[in-house]
Amino acid sequence: MRMELRVCKHCHNGEHGNEHKTAVTRDMVTCAERIREYKDLIDIDSLYITYVEEGDTGGAEALPAIVASIGENQIQLADTQLVMEDADGNMLVYPEPEDIIQVLTRNIDQLTEQTRQDVTVDLSPETAELL
């Protein structure tokens, strides 16, 4: 399985002034980094973390799937999403932060079962309320 987490670079850096989204975005990245570190334990081939900036064409770095919606009569690309590709080439795309954090924390739970090392991630209160 291959995974790619795409997040808004400005949200991650706290430049949008939305502390809630910054905390959740940083937790997503922290979880993804932990999973990438131990990915071999749960049969993940690769995990990419891509920082998307305004004007990027969806930010696809590794997996060619982009989530879009229509708002105010314009196409809007999702700047935060988790894309997964299984061994058969099937793509799963999670554009909602709640879903993304659930998938990532489930993978960390699987890691916990596979190693004696402490692989847990301290989540912010903002992320904890999503779970």
Solvent accessible surface area in square Angstrom, and as a share of the most:
residue,aa,sasa,rsa
1,M,67,0.30
2,R,80,0.29
3,M,0,0.00
4,E,0,0.00
5,L,0,0.00
6,R,0,0.00
7,V,0,0.00
8,C,7,0.04
9,K,76,0.32
10,H,48,0.21
11,C,7,0.04
12,H,41,0.18
13,N,67,0.34
14,G,34,0.33
15,E,108,0.49
16,H,106,0.47
17,G,67,0.65
18,N,74,0.38
19,E,146,0.65
20,H,75,0.34
21,K,61,0.26
22,T,14,0.08
23,A,19,0.15
24,V,5,0.03
25,T,1,0.01
26,R,112,0.41
27,D,14,0.07
28,M,2,0.01
29,V,5,0.03
30,T,53,0.31
31,C,0,0.00
32,A,0,0.00
33,E,79,0.35
34,R,63,0.23
35,I,0,0.00
36,R,100,0.37
37,E,118,0.53
38,Y,44,0.17
39,K,48,0.20
40,D,110,0.57
41,L,75,0.38
42,I,26,0.13
43,D,117,0.61
44,I,7,0.04
45,D,99,0.51
46,S,21,0.14
47,L,6,0.03
48,Y,80,0.30
49,I,27,0.14
50,T,15,0.09
51,Y,86,0.33
52,V,8,0.05
53,E,74,0.33
54,E,164,0.73
55,G,74,0.71
56,D,64,0.33
57,T,114,0.66
58,G,2,0.02
59,G,13,0.12
60,A,46,0.36
61,E,123,0.55
62,A,27,0.21
63,L,0,0.00
64,P,111,0.70
65,A,17,0.13
66,I,80,0.40
67,V,34,0.19
68,A,56,0.44
69,S,65,0.42
70,I,139,0.70
71,G,19,0.18
72,E,161,0.72
73,N,150,0.77
74,Q,125,0.55
75,I,130,0.66
76,Q,85,0.38
77,L,81,0.41
78,A,26,0.20
79,D,50,0.26
80,T,9,0.05
81,Q,0,0.00
82,L,0,0.00
83,V,0,0.00
84,M,16,0.07
85,E,34,0.15
86,D,49,0.26
87,A,103,0.80
88,D,124,0.64
89,G,41,0.40
90,N,85,0.44
91,M,65,0.29
92,L,93,0.46
93,V,49,0.28
94,Y,56,0.21
95,P,49,0.31
96,E,89,0.40
97,P,41,0.26
98,E,71,0.32
99,D,58,0.30
100,I,0,0.00
101,I,0,0.00
102,Q,60,0.27
103,V,17,0.10
104,L,0,0.00
105,T,23,0.13
106,R,147,0.54
107,N,18,0.09
108,I,11,0.06
109,D,85,0.44
110,Q,89,0.39
111,L,0,0.00
112,T,67,0.39
113,E,138,0.62
114,Q,104,0.46
115,T,30,0.17
116,R,246,0.90
117,Q,110,0.49
118,D,115,0.60
119,V,1,0.01
120,T,76,0.44
121,V,22,0.13
122,D,140,0.72
123,L,51,0.25
124,S,23,0.15
125,P,107,0.67
126,E,48,0.22
127,T,0,0.00
128,A,55,0.42
129,E,125,0.56
130,L,33,0.17
131,L,99,0.49
